[in-house]
């Protein structure tokens, strides 16, 4: 019988982070006495249902992609463990809706051509340190949500997991390809 392969330290960290996050959210729901919310298929895919009114979230930072009709918003930046930061991003398509009796709407890529999620990084406010997306056991960047193209007017939320910046960094800069989002405050999980 072949011996199982050991996980790399980064893979182990990603697995542990996911396990702790899921356990903590389950314990918080149990402690509050609330029933867990049932997600619709659209919500489970990270897409807001048509006609649904989203809960208002403060936007910490916002930028327009120079090469695509997409606005990127940072909704939350939170330390979920001592060594992991979760950045919640919203991608909003600004492509115009098609005219009636015209061709079907063209999907808008989430990222401009040449942008790779593996290159996303957090930079400390002083610019001395870069933290790239965590990777899973298959060496894929840890992103929670669909990377499929957006329909005109669609808004999609993704969670990206990064190592925590060293020291007492409470603000970071986020680079997403050609898009830079500055002065993002990191909240400590309570």
C-alpha positions as CSV (number, residue, x, y, z in Angstrom):
1,X,0.0,0.0,0.0
2,X,1.5,3.4,-1.0
3,X,2.3,5.8,1.8
4,X,0.1,9.0,1.8
5,X,1.9,12.2,0.8
6,X,2.4,14.8,3.5
7,X,0.8,18.3,3.1
8,X,3.1,21.2,2.5
9,X,3.2,23.8,5.3
10,X,1.1,26.2,3.1
11,X,-1.4,23.5,2.3
12,X,-1.7,22.5,6.0
13,X,-2.2,26.2,6.9
14,X,-4.9,26.6,4.3
15,X,-6.7,23.4,5.6
16,X,-6.4,24.4,9.2
17,X,-7.6,28.0,8.4
18,X,-10.7,26.6,6.7
19,X,-11.5,24.2,9.5
20,X,-11.1,26.9,12.2
21,X,-13.3,29.3,10.2
22,X,-16.0,26.8,9.6
23,X,-15.9,25.6,13.3
24,X,-16.0,29.2,14.6
25,X,-19.0,30.2,12.5
26,X,-20.9,27.1,13.5
27,X,-20.2,27.7,17.2
28,X,-21.3,31.3,16.9
29,X,-24.6,30.3,15.3
30,X,-25.1,27.6,17.9
31,X,-24.3,30.1,20.8
32,X,-26.7,32.7,19.4
33,X,-29.6,30.2,19.4
34,X,-30.4,31.1,15.8
35,X,-31.2,28.7,13.0
36,X,-28.6,28.7,10.3
37,X,-29.8,30.6,7.2
38,X,-30.7,28.6,4.2
39,X,-28.9,29.8,1.1
40,X,-30.6,29.9,-2.3
41,X,-28.8,28.4,-5.2
42,X,-27.8,31.9,-6.4
43,X,-26.6,32.9,-3.0
44,X,-24.6,29.7,-2.7
45,X,-22.8,30.6,-6.0
46,X,-22.0,34.1,-4.6
47,X,-24.6,35.8,-6.8
48,X,-27.3,38.0,-5.6
49,X,-30.8,36.8,-6.6
50,X,-32.6,39.0,-9.1
51,X,-34.8,41.5,-7.4
52,X,-33.3,40.7,-4.0
53,X,-32.4,43.7,-1.8
54,X,-28.9,43.1,-0.4
55,X,-28.1,43.9,3.2
56,X,-26.3,47.3,3.2
57,X,-22.6,46.8,3.7
58,X,-20.1,49.6,4.2
59,X,-17.6,49.8,1.4
60,X,-14.1,50.1,2.8
61,X,-12.5,50.8,-0.6
62,X,-13.6,50.9,-4.2
63,X,-11.8,51.1,-7.6
64,X,-12.7,50.6,-11.3
65,X,-10.7,48.2,-13.4
66,X,-9.1,50.2,-16.1
67,X,-9.4,47.4,-18.7
68,X,-12.9,46.0,-17.9
69,X,-16.3,47.5,-17.1
70,X,-16.0,46.2,-13.5
71,X,-16.0,48.0,-10.2
72,X,-14.2,46.2,-7.3
73,X,-15.3,46.9,-3.7
74,X,-13.7,45.8,-0.5
75,X,-16.6,45.0,1.9
76,X,-14.6,43.6,4.8
77,X,-11.1,42.9,5.9
78,X,-10.9,40.8,9.0
79,X,-8.3,38.7,10.9
80,X,-10.1,35.3,11.1
81,X,-7.2,33.7,12.9
82,X,-3.9,35.0,14.4
83,X,-2.2,34.4,11.1
84,X,-4.9,34.7,8.5
85,X,-6.8,37.7,7.0
86,X,-10.1,37.3,5.0
87,X,-10.8,40.0,2.4
88,X,-14.4,40.1,1.2
89,X,-14.6,41.6,-2.3
90,X,-17.6,42.6,-4.4
91,X,-17.3,42.7,-8.2
92,X,-19.9,44.8,-9.9
93,X,-20.4,44.7,-13.7
94,X,-20.9,48.2,-15.2
95,X,-21.6,46.8,-18.7
96,X,-24.7,48.4,-20.2
97,X,-27.8,46.2,-20.4
98,X,-28.6,45.2,-23.9
99,X,-31.3,46.9,-25.9
100,X,-34.6,45.0,-26.5
101,X,-34.5,43.1,-29.8
102,X,-30.7,43.1,-29.8
103,X,-28.1,40.4,-29.4
104,X,-27.9,38.6,-26.0
105,X,-25.8,40.4,-23.4
106,X,-22.1,39.7,-23.5
107,X,-20.6,38.4,-20.2
108,X,-18.0,40.6,-18.6
109,X,-14.8,38.8,-17.3
110,X,-14.3,39.2,-13.6
111,X,-10.7,40.3,-14.2
112,X,-9.1,42.0,-17.1
113,X,-7.0,39.9,-19.5
114,X,-3.6,39.0,-18.0
115,X,-4.9,39.3,-14.4
116,X,-4.3,36.1,-12.4
117,X,-5.7,35.7,-8.9
118,X,-2.4,34.0,-7.9
119,X,-0.8,37.5,-8.2
120,X,-3.2,39.2,-5.8
121,X,-1.4,40.5,-2.8
122,X,-1.7,42.6,0.4
123,X,1.0,45.2,1.0
124,X,1.7,46.6,4.5
125,X,1.0,50.3,4.8
126,X,4.7,51.1,4.9
127,X,5.2,49.0,1.7
128,X,7.9,46.8,3.3
129,X,6.0,43.4,3.1
130,X,3.9,41.6,0.4
131,X,1.5,38.8,1.4
132,X,0.1,36.7,-1.5
133,X,-3.1,34.6,-1.5
134,X,-3.0,31.4,0.6
135,X,-2.8,28.2,-1.4
136,X,-4.6,24.9,-0.9
137,X,-3.1,21.4,-1.1
138,X,-3.3,21.5,-4.9
139,X,-1.4,24.9,-4.9
140,X,-4.5,26.8,-6.1
141,X,-5.2,30.3,-4.6
142,X,-7.7,30.2,-1.7
143,X,-10.8,32.1,-3.1
144,X,-14.3,31.4,-2.1
145,X,-16.8,32.2,-4.9
146,X,-17.3,31.9,-8.6
147,X,-14.7,33.3,-11.1
148,X,-17.2,33.0,-14.0
149,X,-17.9,36.1,-16.1
150,X,-20.5,38.6,-14.9
151,X,-23.7,39.4,-16.6
152,X,-24.5,43.1,-17.2
153,X,-25.4,44.7,-13.8
154,X,-24.5,41.6,-11.8
155,X,-22.8,41.8,-8.4
156,X,-20.7,38.9,-7.1
157,X,-19.0,38.6,-3.7
158,X,-15.8,36.6,-3.2
159,X,-13.7,35.9,-0.1
160,X,-9.9,35.9,-0.5
161,X,-7.6,34.5,2.2
162,X,-4.2,36.0,2.9
163,X,-1.5,35.5,5.5
164,X,-1.8,38.2,8.2
165,X,0.6,41.1,7.8
166,X,3.5,41.0,10.3
167,X,3.5,43.1,13.4
168,X,0.7,45.5,14.3
169,X,-0.3,46.4,10.7
170,X,-3.9,47.6,10.9
171,X,-4.2,49.0,7.4
172,X,-3.1,47.5,4.1
173,X,-3.0,48.1,0.4
174,X,-4.6,45.4,-1.9
175,X,-3.3,44.8,-5.4
176,X,-5.6,42.9,-7.8
177,X,-3.7,43.0,-11.1
178,X,-3.9,46.6,-12.4
179,X,-6.3,47.6,-9.6
180,X,-5.0,49.0,-6.4
181,X,-7.2,49.5,-3.3
182,X,-5.5,51.7,-0.6
183,X,-5.9,52.2,3.1
184,X,-8.0,49.2,3.9
185,X,-8.5,48.8,7.7
186,X,-8.1,45.2,9.1
187,X,-10.6,44.4,11.8
188,X,-9.9,41.9,14.6
189,X,-12.4,39.0,14.9
190,X,-14.3,39.3,18.2
